[in-house]
Every structure is written in structure tokens, then in C-alpha cells.
Amino acid sequence: MKSVICTLFEKSYHQGVAALVNSLYCNDFRGAIYAGYRGKLPSWASLATDNPAIEWTGAKTLQVAEGLQLHFLPVDTHFHFTTYKPYFMLSLIEGIAKDADGIVYFDPDIVVKCDWKYFEKWISYGVGLVHEIVNHDMPPNHPTRIMWHEIINQSGRTVVSKLTSYINAGFCGVSKQHIEFIKTWRDIIDTAIRHHDFDPKTFINLDRTALFCGDQDGLNITAMCCESPLCEVGPQEMDFLHGGYIMSHAVGRDKPWRNKFIRASLSGNRPRSVDKFFWKSVSYPIQLYSKRHIAWKKRSLNFASFIGRFYGRQ
């Protein structure tokens, strides 16, 4: 299997993209990465050149290292990027990446920890999904799941899977034979927009009792009614709990590239695994920061971790 990778970014999240790309390369991924973006390209992508071979207006390609190409694709959409994921994935796998055997989406605040061959095997068994830590326990008879039946019926589908956990939308891996999953995900969001006044420009509706709170709900509803098999792993595989070995996801506002670790530790917030993995992934093959800055950040991480041994929130 030869899959492509995609992500979406804007503003400071380009720093996460660089770390993601580095972590993939260091874990033996070779091939094409497609990064949809809004705004300007970062300075570290200054060597990216126009690529007329890719049928996407404004596409530029950066040869990151031997065997690894990063394609920057300008995206014109009013959707929030969290909602735009299935539309972007479909535009790739049915268009410029149509020859790929599969497509894997990563949020730009994720770093990969294991060999790429694991991912290829994973998505060959079914759609690769990771459990969320928030609302993780969500049995089939959960009232929200039962309410979702309305959206499923309106989309012309039926419930086929009795999920017990809520899924995080930061990662989704789909082989070509299971592309139906991405189409269903798109259709579920379209249904929420048409019938439930969901605003695709918003990140999330903070009212958890609302019928449709955002794209993460869309992914979970899709998992309930898709025809494709699912292959799920627990929240530890995004480092939401200890013991994971696949990837690390920096959820929340405290992104590793803007976290002031010593100050945070003095407030009782110890450095996370994802902070440490991020700063291990910013040097090669993309040199995201100066060597001096990286050294300082690593020293501050070590000192903050030392403080955290004695002082931290319970």
C-alpha cells in the first residue's frame, strides 16, 4: 500500500506542520504530503516552487528530502478547517492523489512516534480512528447518540455500528477501498448544515446538549452509519493517557511552539509528552528554528519537568 498524507493549516500552525513532516520522515514515510493552507506560506517554505504538474491552482512543492515532497495547496473556503477535512480529503483522493492506495489526515498539531509501516497496516484493516479522552465513554444508548439517529435518517442512511467510545477528529486514515467513509462524513456535515442550521464557519458549539456540535460530531455520526469497517485505538494513542506509542496530539490552546514551559510549570502545569516530542521534531529535515533557540527550549523543558516533580496540579 502506498498512501498519501494530508493536513490543513493557517497562521502559527505552520510550525506544527513542519514538526509533523519531520516526524513522518524520521519514521520512514516517503512520498507525498499535501498541506492545504490559508494566508501566506512560512519562511521555512521559501524554497517551494510552482508545480504545474499538480492540477491545483497556486500549488507549490517543497522537496523536503530525498523521496519526500510537501505540496502546498491554497484553499479557498469559508468553512472552518476542522469542518473542511472530508471535503479536502475527497478533493485529493478523487483528484491529484487519485493513484494513491489510501489517504491519511493528521491535524497540524500532531507528531508521529512509530514507523510508518504501522499506519499502512492499520488502515488496511479498516478506517483508522482514535478515541477521544473527553466524552470517551459514549455507549450506543447514550441520549446524544440516539438523537443523532435523526441526522443519520435525514442523510438517507441507517445505524449499522454500535460504537461505545467518542472519536477524536484529529486523525483519520482511509484506504481507497473504504473511500465511502469520507463521502459519508461529507454528507453528514451537509445534512447538519441543511437541516440543523450548523454554521460551518464555527469551530465548535460549546453547548454539548446541542444535536450537532461540530465536525467531531460529524465524524462520530459517520462511524455509526458508514458501510466501511472501522479499526479503532484508545486515547493513549494520541498521548491523552500514558502508554501510547503511535502519535502525540497537542489538543487545547497550549501549543508546544508557544508554550512557556517554566512559567507554566510554576503554575502547576507540567510539560506534556507532546511538548517533548514536538521539540525533538523541529531540526531535521526541516530546520524550523535556530539551533540556539531549540537548545534553549529543550533546556527549559528539562527544567520545567524537574519543577513538575515537586510541584504540580493533581
Stockholm file with secondary structure:
# STOCKHOLM 1.0

chainA/1-314         MKSVICTLFEKSYHQGVAALVNSLYCNDFRGAIYAGYRGKLPSWASLATDNPAIEWTGAKTLQVAEGLQLHFLPVDTHFHFTTYKPYFMLSLIEGIAKDADGIVYFDPDIVVKCDWKYFEKWISYGVGLVHEIVNHDMPPNHPTRIMWHEIINQSGRTVVSKLTSYINAGFCGVSKQHIEFIKTWRDIIDTAIRHHDFDPKTFINLDRTALFCGDQDGLNITAMCCESPLCEVGPQEMDFLHGGYIMSHAVGRDKPWRNKFIRASLSGNRPRSVDKFFWKSVSYPIQLYSKRHIAWKKRSLNFASFIGRFYGRQ
#=GR chainA/1-314 SS CCEEEEEEEEGGGHHHHHHHHHHHHHTTCCEEEEEEEESCCCGGGTTCEECTTSCSTTCEEEEEETTEEEEEEECCCSSCHHHHHHHHHHHIIIIITTTCSEEEEECTTEEECSCHHHHHHHHHHSEEEEECSTTCBCCTTCHHHHHHHHHHHHTTCCCCCCCCBCEEEEEEEEEGGGTHHHHHHHHHHHHHHHHHCCCTTSSCCSCTTSSCCSHHHHHHHHHHHCSSCEEEECGGGGTSSTTCCSEEECCSSCCTTTCCHHHHHHTTCCCCHHHHHHHTSSSSSSCCSCHHHHHHHHHHHHHHHHHHHHSCCC
#=GC SS_cons         CCEEEEEEEEGGGHHHHHHHHHHHHHTTCCEEEEEEEESCCCGGGTTCEECTTSCSTTCEEEEEETTEEEEEEECCCSSCHHHHHHHHHHHIIIIITTTCSEEEEECTTEEECSCHHHHHHHHHHSEEEEECSTTCBCCTTCHHHHHHHHHHHHTTCCCCCCCCBCEEEEEEEEEGGGTHHHHHHHHHHHHHHHHHCCCTTSSCCSCTTSSCCSHHHHHHHHHHHCSSCEEEECGGGGTSSTTCCSEEECCSSCCTTTCCHHHHHHTTCCCCHHHHHHHTSSSSSSCCSCHHHHHHHHHHHHHHHHHHHHSCCC
//
